[in-house]
Amino acid sequence: MTTFSTILAGLEASDHIQKIELLDTKGAIAATIENKPGSQGSIKVYHHLYKKYGSINVAAARDGLEIYAEHTSDAEANPGKHPNIDRLFEIIQTEQQLSVRVI
């Protein structure tokens, strides 16, 4: 099994990103991911998904769960421990779509 850190190393650098804002269908900020220790991996994942899919939609969420690798099963077993992964599960369950603003 490929690990999250191995997959992450292959994604585009995101050092230039301060934060990613996820917007609901009304344009309101639904979530913010800041580029700081503990969420830098999620910045890379969400930025990658945004560049590939144009938004965080069901297809992007499924892809994201694969990228998170071993952390996905940990998030399933421990709801709330990985909020950026939990959000992907929610997008799949509700079939919602979030727009992305990269800052």
Phi, psi and omega in degrees: 000134177283137183269162179303315182297325178292315179296315182302322180298334181272354180273156180302143178301146181228023182300332183283351183269128176278316180197163174238127175256134178254126187248138178282183185295342178266359180088004178278147179290117179269331181195155176229134175244116181268147179276085180215164180308135181099339179229007180296324177296319179293325175301313180296317181295308183295324177295316177301313181297319178298315181293326182280321188248345180084348177195177174257095181247188183301315180297318178296319180296318178298317177298317179300319179297325176291321179296319180293348173047240186297338179288336178296314179292327177294321178294322178297320182283338185226072181306136180095341181287327182233080186300329180287335173278318177306321180299321179294319175301317181296319179299318179294315183294322185261354182055037178270174179221136177243134173281162184235135173238116180264127181239000000 
